[in-house]
Structure formats: C-alpha cells, structure tokens
Amino acid sequence: MSNYSQLSDEQLVNACRAGDEAAWDMLVGRYERLVYTIPIRYGLSAYEVQDVFQSVWLSLLQHLPALRQPERLSAWLVTTARRECWERRRGADYERTQNPQAGLIGADAWIEEASTEEVVTFYERQAKVREALKHLDDPCRRLLWQLYYDAGRPSYTDIAAKLRIPIGSIGPTRARCLEKLRRLLEE
C-alpha cells in the first residue's frame, strides 16, 4: 500500500483496523476540512471547533472496529460532527439569532449522497450567506432568518405575528431583502 491517496474509504478503514498509521493519517487528511467546516458552520468558538474536531476523530477511532459501512465514512463523520455540535449547543445558552443550527434546511436529504467536496463547498457557501446576513438591516435579517433558518419552517402567519408585520408584506419584503443579500454576496 504505497499510494494511500488512491485507496477507497473502505480500504483505508480496513488498513486502519490493521493498525496502519499511514492509512489513518491519509484518512484524517482526506476529511479534515469536512470535519472542521461543520462546527464552524454552527458558529462555535475556535476552541470548540478544535474540541469537536478531536472528538469526532476519537469517536471514529473508538468505533472503527464496529463501523458497518466504511464506504459511507463521510456521512458518518458529518453525522458525528453534527451531534458533537448539538451537544455543545445544548450545553451553552446561545440566543436564537446567533444559532445557525437550521442553516442547511433540506441539506440532510442529500448530504449522505454528496461528495466530500460538494458538502464542503455547500458549507462554505452557507457561511458566506450567514456572514452577509449580518450586514443586512435588522428587519431584513430577522425576516430572512425566520423564512430560511428558523427550525420548523414557520408559516407566514406565525412570521407576521412574531415580527409584527402584515402578512401581505412578507412576500414583497422578502424579495427586496433577498436582492439586498444578493448584492452583498456579489461584493
């Protein structure tokens, strides 16, 4: 096994199970960006990001002998990293407006099928959108947050009541706010 980069995840996992340290290094190198991106997306501090990163790899090391689908390692890593982030979120009292927990509405459906690069690219784009949201005026930021990031996808009626705006203004306001967001992303 001289060229580890050519090995599949399953082959690398099997080599790791056999105690091959170079295979482990290759596996970590292959997925380190993916694992780092997830706690960053959740807005964790640099310390917490490092902690999640280490916890995910320690968990993999512990579960390596029993890992049932090594060919789906990237999905396992994403799920494990998310769970670590959720645990940290539960332990901290974050304000809802700071919580990008629902930042990938609909992403769960495709994430297990997507390549690592597709997932990382998606997370990077989401981070750029969330950063641009910070630069919008408060009414736009709050409306877009409710529409696209709020867990449970509230109805227009719920959003209108929560934001104290007429229900009929949500659509036109959303269009204006999305245009502002698009301009920010182009800058």
N, C-alpha and C positions, 0 to 999 in steps of 0.2 A: 504494500500500500504506500507507494511513494508519492503519488499525486492525490492528496486528500480532497482538493477542490473539485475533482471530477466525481467524487462519491456522492451517492444519494443520501438523503437524511437517514433512511433506514440503514444503509451501510455504515454511516458514521455512528449511529446509535449502537449498532452491533459491535463496532470496533471499541466504542467507549465502554460497553459492557464487558469487553475482554480486557479492559484496563489500559487501552492505548491513549496516552496523554496527548499525543499529537492530534488524534481524532477529536478529542474533547476541545482542544484549542481551536481547531477548524470549525467545530460546531458553534462555539461561542462567537467566534469571529463572523460566521455566516449570519447570525441572528442578533448580534449585539445592538445594532441600530434599531431593529424592530422592538426589542425589549425596552430600550431606553425611551423610545418615542411614546410608548403608552403612558407611563407616569408623567411625562412632560405634558401630554395632552390633557391629563387630569389636573394640571396646574399645581402639581406637588413641588415642594422646595427642592433645591439641588441635593440636599442631604437625603430627603425622602426618595428622590429619583434613584440615587445610588443604593439606598436601602432596598427598594423594590427590585432593582437590577440584581443585587446579590441574592435576595430571597428567591427570585424566580430560578436562578441557576442552581441554588442549593436545593430547591424543591425538585428540579429536574434530576439532579444527582441522586437524590433520595428515591425518586420514582423510576429511575432509569431501568432497573431490573424488571419492573412490572408494567412498563409502558406498552400498551396494547397495540397502538397504531403508530409506530415510529415514522411512517411515511407522512403523517399528519402533524409532525412536530411543530410547525409554525403555528398551527391552530391551537395546539396545547400551550405553547408559550404565550400566545395572545390571551387566552382564557386565564391562565395562571397570573399573568401580569395584571389583568383587569381585576381579578379577585384581590390581589395584594393592594391595589389602589383603592378598591372599595373598602377594604378593611381599614386602611389609613383614613379614608374619608369618614367612615363611621366613628373612628376614634377622635376625630377633630370636629370642631363646631364651625364649619365653613358656612358662610352666607350663600344663599341660593344663587345670587348673581355672580359669585366667584366660582361656582361649581360647573365645570364643563362636562359633567357626568353624562349628560344626554347628547354630547357633541356629535355623535355619529348615528343619529337616528336612521335606522334602516341598514346600517353597516353590518350588523350581526348576521344578516341573511347571506352576505357574500364573502365575509372575511375568511371563512374556512376554505373557500374555493380559490381565493385570490392568491397571487404570488406574493412573496415577501416584499418585493419592490413595489407592487401595486398598493399593498397595505401601508407601507412606509410613506409613499407618495401621497396617499389619501390622508394620512395623519398630518403630514406636513402642510397640506392644503387647508385642513381644518384648523390647524394652529394659526395660519395666516388669516383666515376668516375671523377667528376669535380675537386676534390682535387688532384687526381692522374694526371690529365691533366696538372696541374700547374707545375708538376715536370718533364714533358717531355721537350725536347729541342724545341726551337721556331718553326722550320719547321714542326715538328710532331704536336705540339699543334695547330698551325694555320690550318694545313690540316684537322685534325680530327674535329676541330671546324667547319670548312666550310662544311664538309661532314655530320656531325651529329647534329650540334647545330644551324647552321645558319638558320634563318627563311626563309621559301620558298624553302628549299632544292635546292640550285643552281645546275646547270648542271656541268658536268666535264669541259666543255668548259669555263664556267664562272669561275670555281675554278682555272683552269690553267691560265687564264688571270689575275685574281686577285692576285694569288700567284706567278705569273711569272715563271711557271714550265711547262715542256712539258706535254701535255695531256696524253701521253702514260706512263708517270711515276707515275700517280696518283694511279693506282691500286697496283703496287708493293710497292710503298712508304706507301700507306695505310696499307698494310699487315704488313710491318716492324713496323710501328708506333703502330698498334693495338697489336702486340706482345710485344713491349716495355710497353705499357699500361697494358697489362695482367700481366706482371712480376711485375710492380709497385703495382698492386692491390693484388697480392699474398703475397707481403712483409708485 
